[in-house]
Amino acid sequence: MSPWFSFIISCLALSVSGVTAWLTFFRKGRLLITQPTVIFFGPDGSKFDSKSNKIYLRTLLYSTAKRGQVLESLHVALHRNESKQNFNIWVYGEKGNLKRGSGLFVPQEGVIFDHHFLLPEDGANFNFNSGVYKLTVIAKLVGQSSKHELASIELAISEVQAMALVKPSAGIYFDWGPDQQSYYSHIEIKPEVEPDFEQGRKS
């Protein structure tokens, strides 16, 4: 066998090993989310009668790199016309097992949770009036000074729906329609929702 042929084969094998190592151990990749299947605007609490409104969504967080991502914090910003409100208290988990968000490892395979975003304790309540809203999901990764926008979603509340949301026991759900690639909204009064999020707020 020619020495040059052996040398070329060795170089190719080394290159493949280097690319594999980079893809597996060194590439940072990106943190992404899937399209939330459901989004909720309405009162917080298991009895659905809290005076403080929240935003809830369910989605899959995943990493494009094998090494995964370490999520430091997650929050949502809600824009309507010139007004903006951050819902910065993050609670996540499954029904009956909710916890205050304080860091989360996201592997390449992803993790799916219910995510609840509450208003800050010292802030005023936010009313869901009629209009077009832009919901932005924002992540902060460990070791990065800048924040990362994961999703920007437009949602609309009609005048009739806004009048219904004045009731303290009313909330609005936005369900994703994969065929039309849009959200369909409906009002619910005291639906069966997750356990009291005050426990998650304090834990």
Secondary structure, 3 states (H helix, E strand, C coil): CCHHHHHHHHHHHHHHHHHHHHHHHHCCCCEEECCCCEEEEEECCCCCCCCCEEEEEEEEEEECCCCCEEEEEEEEEEEECCEEEEECEEEEEECCEEEECCCEEECCCCEEEEEEEECCCCCCCCCCCCEEEEEEEEEEECCCCCCEEEEEEEEEECHHHHHHCCCCCEEEEEEEECCCCEEEEEEEECCCCCCCCHHHHHC
